[in-house]
Amino acid sequence: MVTRRLQISGRVQGVGFRYAMRHEAAQRGVRGWVRNRSDGSVEALFAGEADAVEGLAAWAHQGPPGAKVTEVRALPAGEDAVPDSFELRPTL
């Protein structure tokens, strides 16, 4: 089991990024959450098998059509519990 936390910047809000990430996570069997941040970025915490997690992290560098990712920062995963599914969380 591998856990990653990312902050994704660029044109990532208003383009369906969170919904597309939830879909991509479900396809890979990855659990976690994703949310918009008030600074215009998207933050995600996710966990699963190493290949699946790395695949979702790689996808985050491009995102869905309409997104223009300019930066993906790895953040400390911290002690946050990872949910049993992949959730959309409220803006922070």
Secondary structure, 3 states (H helix, E strand, C coil): CEEEEEEEEEECCCCCHHHHHHHHHHHHCCEEEEEECCCCCEEEEEEECHHHHHHHHHHHCCCCCCCEEEEEEEECCCCCCCCCCEEECCCC
